[in-house]
Amino acid sequence: MTEISTRRLYDGAPPGWHAILVDRVWPRGIAKDDLSATWVKEVGPSTELRTWFGHDPDRFEEFAERYRTELDGADAFTKLLEEVRSHQRVVLLYGAKDTEHNQAVVLADLLREKL
């Protein structure tokens, strides 16, 4: 079974873990050549959903529901699921400052359910 973790992109991926960036927009201050991770940008929340959420913790539960609805049947999620299944340890990287209220947390939970 695959072990799944989440981590802030700026903290780096743990050694020996397969890193996947799950932000739709490339994070500020990081050169693409400096990141050794697979970028599955299409799995990130839509621009409309990101804008509505605005990283407001009070909106997180509804954000998670809306995001799961976006991912339901999405090719990007299927691609991510296949990528995760092919590794023993996967870390989902994100750029948000809030470590508890972000799309990677929702994705990790959903992936664990599907695996």
LUMRO-591163 format. One record per residue (C-alpha): residue number from 1; x, y, z. Coordinates in Angstrom, 3 decimals. Each point is the difference from the previous one (the first is absolute). Layout:
N
NUM  X  Y  Z
...
//
This chain:
115
1  0.000  0.000  0.000
2  1.169  3.488  -0.828
3  0.836  2.374  2.831
4  -1.238  3.527  -0.736
5  1.137  3.186  1.676
6  -0.362  3.723  -0.627
7  2.673  2.614  0.338
8  0.542  3.633  -0.772
9  2.008  0.326  -3.201
10  2.415  2.433  1.604
11  0.930  -2.604  2.631
12  1.086  -2.453  -2.701
13  -0.897  -3.641  -0.494
14  1.312  -2.572  2.471
15  2.827  -2.168  -1.355
16  -1.220  -3.180  -1.652
17  -3.536  1.275  -0.588
18  -1.530  0.553  -3.437
19  -1.018  3.672  -0.118
20  -3.050  1.295  -1.869
21  -0.842  3.700  -0.214
22  -3.793  0.391  0.120
23  -0.345  3.773  -0.488
24  -1.669  1.209  -3.189
25  2.189  3.119  -0.011
26  3.790  -0.257  0.227
27  1.139  1.184  3.483
28  1.811  3.299  0.340
29  3.723  0.042  0.569
30  0.644  -3.538  -1.270
31  1.826  -0.587  -3.269
32  -1.390  -2.937  -1.956
33  3.512  -1.422  -0.332
34  0.433  0.045  3.785
35  -2.945  -2.280  0.720
36  0.331  -3.728  -0.483
37  -3.691  -0.842  0.123
38  -2.723  -1.021  -2.393
39  -2.363  2.904  -0.597
40  -3.619  -1.044  -0.462
41  -1.429  3.505  -0.282
42  -3.358  -1.067  -1.444
43  -0.858  -1.680  3.319
44  0.108  3.320  1.840
45  -3.277  1.769  0.789
46  -1.530  2.162  -2.714
47  0.767  3.720  -0.053
48  -3.593  0.720  1.012
49  0.180  -2.333  2.987
50  3.419  1.295  1.100
51  -1.254  3.584  -0.217
52  -3.162  -0.800  1.966
53  1.951  -1.876  2.705
54  2.672  2.673  0.404
55  1.770  -2.212  2.587
56  -2.714  0.852  2.532
57  -0.003  -2.802  2.618
58  -3.703  0.659  0.686
59  -0.759  -1.007  -3.601
60  2.170  -3.118  0.003
61  -2.742  -2.594  0.515
62  -2.047  1.368  -2.886
63  3.160  0.417  -2.070
64  0.820  -3.685  0.572
65  -3.491  -1.049  -1.120
66  0.109  2.178  -3.115
67  3.512  -1.149  -0.822
68  -0.960  -3.664  0.326
69  -2.878  0.684  -2.392
70  2.444  1.532  -2.505
71  2.248  -3.056  0.280
72  -2.801  -2.555  -0.366
73  0.652  -1.734  -3.321
74  2.701  2.492  -1.030
75  2.778  -1.342  -2.232
76  2.554  1.929  2.079
77  -1.006  -1.851  3.160
78  0.177  -3.346  -1.803
79  3.498  0.925  -1.196
80  1.020  0.956  3.544
81  -1.422  -3.227  1.415
82  2.025  -2.051  -2.506
83  3.139  1.975  0.844
84  -0.523  -0.553  3.735
85  -0.658  -3.733  -0.418
86  3.356  -0.436  -1.722
87  1.994  1.125  3.068
88  0.300  -1.189  3.604
89  0.346  3.431  1.583
90  -1.490  3.141  -1.511
91  0.056  3.563  1.285
92  -2.467  2.518  -1.419
93  1.662  3.394  -0.156
94  -1.901  3.294  0.198
95  0.909  3.672  0.239
96  -2.606  1.227  2.515
97  1.150  1.288  3.378
98  -2.830  -1.748  1.870
99  1.041  -3.612  0.555
100  -3.470  -1.185  1.076
101  -2.359  1.760  -2.431
102  1.166  -0.578  -3.559
103  -0.716  -2.177  -3.026
104  2.791  -2.495  0.752
105  -1.738  -0.967  3.259
106  -3.228  -0.684  -1.915
107  1.865  -1.900  -2.725
108  1.910  -2.150  2.502
109  -3.233  -1.013  1.729
110  -1.697  -0.785  -3.299
111  2.976  -2.012  -1.260
112  0.094  -2.028  3.217
113  -3.701  -0.781  -0.479
114  0.549  -1.130  -3.607
115  3.064  -2.117  0.763
//
